[in-house]
Amino acid sequence: MATRRVALITGANGGLGFGIACRLLDSIPTSVPLTIVLTARYLRKVMDTISKLRKYAPNRDLLSFDYVLLDLGSVTSVLEIAHQLKSRYTHIDYVFLNAGAGDFTGVDWTAAVVEVLSGPKDAVTHPRFKRERVGRLSSGDAIGWVFQVNVLANYILLRQLVDILRKGGRVILISSVEAEIANPFNKDDIQLIHSNQPYVDSKKELELLHTAISKKWQAEYGIDIYLTHPGICHTSIFAEYLNWFTTFGMLLLFYIARWLGSPWHVVSSYNGALAPVWAALKAIPEENKVWNVSYGSACDWKGTTYVKNDTLANDQDQKDAIIFLYELDSLTKTLLERSNQLEFE
Ligand SMILES: NC(=O)c1ccc[n+]([C@@H]2O[C@H](COP(=O)([O-])OP(=O)(O)OC[C@H]3O[C@@H](n4cnc5c(N)ncnc54)[C@H](OP(=O)(O)O)[C@@H]3O)[C@@H](O)[C@H]2O)c1
């Protein structure tokens, strides 16, 4: 019998994370024993997700589920789940670092109308009308919250999991096309506390992190870290600011953008999961290099999906990546020293 494969998906209870789980189930043959480890913040959500996935793949006898409860906004929670995973698994094959969040406050409707009228495709690819809160800190650690959830927690988790990812583990980072409109990197504000768009800037920082570590980790540990993004899909990440009417309008604009030639409006989270799952299962590191490329879920005007790759880091990004990693390592060291007093490695 084939060796059991283990896949960890953070934030699997909704949106893209659920799409990734479904695509994995559709892509890994039923004859291969598979364990999917899900993370969510709340027990009820993780249990609901497991039961939905069991219904999605009713005939997979060699499938099992496991879960850990994870709040990326807490260093203690990240260290705790790393500890649990290391005690349960000797090797993890695929880690999808999907969970992520923004601290949005709503829509600037005047700006939205102006942006849509002056360029509908760009308006729903690089929206500048989404309003983000400035300066939110995490309650326990007092770190820039969006930075902590989208960047720092993923880095700490990865560092803790190196031993069970060595020699063949594959890590899938989830960025966003919105990173293209990030503010210039600010080494004096890596926690994005003063940023006017911390979500967008955090995705750029994730790309800098990837630039800084992907080549090194592949050579030193045999871990392939792929940078992917899901294109643009309809999930709950911004849903609370839209009603049925504006949701309908947004979806209509997504299709218009697609017909106008946008490759990124894949719309469904199952389509959005294409590039992440392809990177985990199909990418060949010798041909599909890990460093300096992002792999996105794309589609043509008819909605036929494909994986589209783009060059990632220009010269400035490569310089910024070195500084960013240095600052991130210093912060991580401080936090781990503080946490050692809480008895975690
Ligand atoms: N939708 C898009 O078009 C799009 C485009 C580019 C990139 N992305 C990226 O795709 C990823 C998934 O987003 P989505 O669109 O699927 O949004 P979503 O439906 O809101 O899902 C986000 C997931 O992350 C979890 N999460 C949020 N905050 C968390 C925290 N503090 N600790 C642990 N888990 C947390 C959520 O759990 P709860 O249910 O508990 O909140 C949920 O499972 C994110 O990294 C996002 O940036 C999405």
The ligand as an SDF file (V2000), in Angstrom:
LIG
                    3D

 48 52  0  0  0  0  0  0  0  0999 V2000
  -10.7380   35.6420   -1.5640 N   0  0  0  0  0  0  0  0  0  0  0  0
   -9.8140   36.1330   -2.3970 C   0  0  0  0  0  0  0  0  0  0  0  0
  -10.1120   36.6090   -3.5100 O   0  0  0  0  0  0  0  0  0  0  0  0
   -8.3860   36.1260   -1.9960 C   0  0  0  0  0  0  0  0  0  0  0  0
   -7.4710   36.7450   -2.8540 C   0  0  0  0  0  0  0  0  0  0  0  0
   -6.1280   36.7180   -2.5140 C   0  0  0  0  0  0  0  0  0  0  0  0
   -5.7110   36.0900   -1.3740 C   0  0  0  0  0  0  0  0  0  0  0  0
   -6.6170   35.5120   -0.5370 N   0  0  0  0  0  0  0  0  0  0  0  0
   -6.1020   34.8420    0.6650 C   0  0  0  0  0  0  0  0  0  0  0  0
   -6.6960   33.5750    0.7870 O   0  0  0  0  0  0  0  0  0  0  0  0
   -6.6470   33.1730    2.1570 C   0  0  0  0  0  0  0  0  0  0  0  0
   -8.0150   32.6650    2.5700 C   0  0  0  0  0  0  0  0  0  0  0  0
   -8.9150   33.7520    2.5240 O   0  0  0  0  0  0  0  0  0  0  0  0
  -10.4310   33.6020    2.0610 P   0  0  0  0  0  0  0  0  0  0  0  0
  -10.6530   34.5330    0.9550 O   0  0  0  0  0  0  0  0  0  0  0  0
  -10.8010   32.1820    1.9200 O   0  0  0  0  0  0  0  0  0  0  0  0
  -11.1610   34.2710    3.3170 O   0  0  0  0  0  0  0  0  0  0  0  0
  -12.1140   33.6420    4.4410 P   0  0  0  0  0  0  0  0  0  0  0  0
  -13.2680   32.9610    3.7870 O   0  0  0  0  0  0  0  0  0  0  0  0
  -12.3820   34.7850    5.3650 O   0  0  0  0  0  0  0  0  0  0  0  0
  -11.1920   32.5600    5.1500 O   0  0  0  0  0  0  0  0  0  0  0  0
  -10.1320   32.9500    5.9800 C   0  0  0  0  0  0  0  0  0  0  0  0
   -9.7650   31.8010    6.8750 C   0  0  0  0  0  0  0  0  0  0  0  0
   -8.7160   32.2390    7.7610 O   0  0  0  0  0  0  0  0  0  0  0  0
   -9.1460   32.0260    9.0980 C   0  0  0  0  0  0  0  0  0  0  0  0
   -8.6190   33.0280   10.0150 N   0  0  0  0  0  0  0  0  0  0  0  0
   -8.8650   34.3570   10.0090 C   0  0  0  0  0  0  0  0  0  0  0  0
   -8.2450   34.9370   11.0460 N   0  0  0  0  0  0  0  0  0  0  0  0
   -7.6130   33.9600   11.7160 C   0  0  0  0  0  0  0  0  0  0  0  0
   -6.8310   33.9130   12.8940 C   0  0  0  0  0  0  0  0  0  0  0  0
   -6.5800   35.0050   13.6300 N   0  0  0  0  0  0  0  0  0  0  0  0
   -6.3460   32.7280   13.3180 N   0  0  0  0  0  0  0  0  0  0  0  0
   -6.6100   31.6050   12.6250 C   0  0  0  0  0  0  0  0  0  0  0  0
   -7.3550   31.5620   11.5240 N   0  0  0  0  0  0  0  0  0  0  0  0
   -7.8570   32.7320   11.0640 C   0  0  0  0  0  0  0  0  0  0  0  0
  -10.6490   32.0990    9.0420 C   0  0  0  0  0  0  0  0  0  0  0  0
  -11.2000   31.5070   10.1940 O   0  0  0  0  0  0  0  0  0  0  0  0
  -12.5690   32.0810   10.8560 P   0  0  0  0  0  0  0  0  0  0  0  0
  -13.6730   31.4570   10.0680 O   0  0  0  0  0  0  0  0  0  0  0  0
  -12.4990   31.6320   12.2670 O   0  0  0  0  0  0  0  0  0  0  0  0
  -12.5200   33.5800   10.7140 O   0  0  0  0  0  0  0  0  0  0  0  0
  -10.9280   31.3630    7.7590 C   0  0  0  0  0  0  0  0  0  0  0  0
  -10.8650   29.9830    7.9550 O   0  0  0  0  0  0  0  0  0  0  0  0
   -6.1890   34.3940    2.9490 C   0  0  0  0  0  0  0  0  0  0  0  0
   -4.8180   34.2790    3.2260 O   0  0  0  0  0  0  0  0  0  0  0  0
   -6.4180   35.5420    1.9760 C   0  0  0  0  0  0  0  0  0  0  0  0
   -5.5680   36.6200    2.2100 O   0  0  0  0  0  0  0  0  0  0  0  0
   -7.9470   35.5070   -0.8250 C   0  0  0  0  0  0  0  0  0  0  0  0
  1  2  1  0
  2  3  2  0
  2  4  1  0
  4  5  1  0
  4 48  2  0
  5  6  2  0
  6  7  1  0
  7  8  2  0
  8  9  1  0
  8 48  1  0
  9 10  1  0
  9 46  1  0
 10 11  1  0
 11 12  1  0
 11 44  1  0
 12 13  1  0
 13 14  1  0
 14 15  2  0
 14 16  1  0
 14 17  1  0
 17 18  1  0
 18 19  2  0
 18 20  1  0
 18 21  1  0
 21 22  1  0
 22 23  1  0
 23 24  1  0
 23 42  1  0
 24 25  1  0
 25 26  1  0
 25 36  1  0
 26 27  1  0
 26 35  1  0
 27 28  2  0
 28 29  1  0
 29 30  1  0
 29 35  2  0
 30 31  1  0
 30 32  2  0
 32 33  1  0
 33 34  2  0
 34 35  1  0
 36 37  1  0
 36 42  1  0
 37 38  1  0
 38 39  2  0
 38 40  1  0
 38 41  1  0
 42 43  1  0
 44 45  1  0
 44 46  1  0
 46 47  1  0
M  CHG  2   8   1  16  -1
M  END
$$$$
